[in-house]
Amino acid sequence: MLAGLFNRLTGSVSVPAIAHDELVRAHQQRSCVIVDVREPHEFNGGHIPGAVNHPLSRFDPDSLTQDEPVVLICQAGGRSATALRRALSAGRQNVRHYAGGMSGWRAHGGPVA
């Protein structure tokens, strides 16, 4: 309740995040599209297998698929939260981000391509 009041007073928008375990299940079941918003050199240095690269520097919410849930990821959660806010502001739904980023994914032993 206080968070909602704070958001209304400050104009902040809460960003929907996906928990690590839920992301693991979605990745294993291929039930979402993982969009990595890091720059290409970061993406090429290691990413979640099957992820697609749409760098934040050129991020266009309209390029996101509308047919499947989308999970945004970056290195530590900041850029993916920014991309998510842009997507939500553009009216996109069924989009979340993984706040742990690739750092969290690796720390949990997630596969990296």
C-alpha positions in Angstrom: 0.0 0.0 0.0 2.8 2.4 0.9 4.6 1.5 -2.3 1.5 2.3 -4.3 1.2 5.7 -2.6 4.9 6.4 -3.2 4.5 5.5 -6.8 1.6 7.8 -7.3 3.3 10.7 -5.5 6.6 10.3 -7.3 5.4 9.1 -10.7 7.4 5.9 -10.3 6.2 2.8 -12.1 6.6 -0.6 -10.5 8.3 -3.0 -12.9 7.1 -6.6 -13.0 10.0 -9.0 -12.4 10.3 -12.7 -12.8 11.8 -14.9 -10.1 14.9 -17.0 -10.9 13.1 -20.3 -10.4 10.3 -19.2 -12.7 12.7 -18.1 -15.3 14.5 -21.4 -15.2 11.2 -23.3 -15.7 10.2 -20.9 -18.6 13.6 -21.4 -20.2 13.4 -25.1 -19.9 9.9 -25.3 -21.2 10.6 -22.7 -23.9 7.5 -20.8 -22.8 8.9 -17.3 -23.2 11.2 -15.3 -25.4 14.3 -14.1 -23.5 15.5 -10.7 -24.8 19.0 -9.6 -23.7 19.3 -5.8 -23.8 23.1 -5.7 -23.3 25.3 -4.4 -26.0 26.4 -7.0 -28.7 30.0 -7.4 -27.3 28.5 -8.2 -23.9 25.9 -10.6 -25.4 28.7 -12.3 -27.4 30.7 -12.8 -24.2 27.9 -15.1 -22.8 24.2 -15.2 -22.8 21.3 -17.5 -21.9 21.0 -20.1 -24.7 18.2 -19.2 -27.1 18.2 -15.5 -26.0 18.0 -12.8 -28.7 19.9 -9.6 -28.5 18.1 -6.2 -28.7 20.5 -3.7 -27.1 19.0 -1.0 -24.9 20.8 1.6 -27.0 18.5 0.7 -29.9 15.6 -0.8 -28.0 12.2 -0.6 -29.7 9.3 -2.0 -27.7 7.4 -2.5 -30.9 10.0 -5.1 -32.0 9.0 -7.4 -29.1 6.9 -10.4 -30.1 3.3 -10.2 -29.0 2.7 -13.9 -29.4 4.7 -15.1 -26.4 5.6 -13.8 -23.0 8.9 -11.8 -23.0 11.5 -11.7 -20.3 14.1 -8.9 -20.5 17.6 -9.4 -19.1 20.8 -7.4 -18.9 23.9 -7.7 -16.7 22.5 -6.7 -13.3 18.9 -5.6 -13.8 19.1 -1.9 -14.4 19.0 -1.8 -18.2 16.3 -4.5 -18.4 14.2 -2.5 -15.9 14.6 0.6 -18.2 13.6 -1.4 -21.3 10.7 -2.8 -19.4 9.5 0.6 -18.4 9.7 1.6 -22.1 7.7 -1.4 -23.1 5.0 -0.8 -20.5 4.8 2.9 -21.5 4.3 1.8 -25.1 1.4 -0.3 -24.0 3.1 -3.7 -24.2 1.8 -6.4 -21.9 3.1 -9.8 -21.0 6.7 -8.4 -20.5 8.8 -8.8 -17.4 12.4 -8.6 -16.5 14.9 -10.7 -14.5 16.3 -8.3 -11.9 19.2 -10.6 -11.2 20.6 -10.2 -14.7 23.3 -12.4 -16.1 25.2 -11.9 -12.9 22.4 -13.6 -11.0 21.9 -16.2 -13.7 25.5 -17.2 -13.6 25.6 -17.2 -9.8 22.8 -19.7 -9.8 24.6 -21.9 -12.2 22.4 -21.2 -15.2 23.6 -22.3 -18.6 25.5 -19.8 -20.7 26.1 -19.9 -24.4 
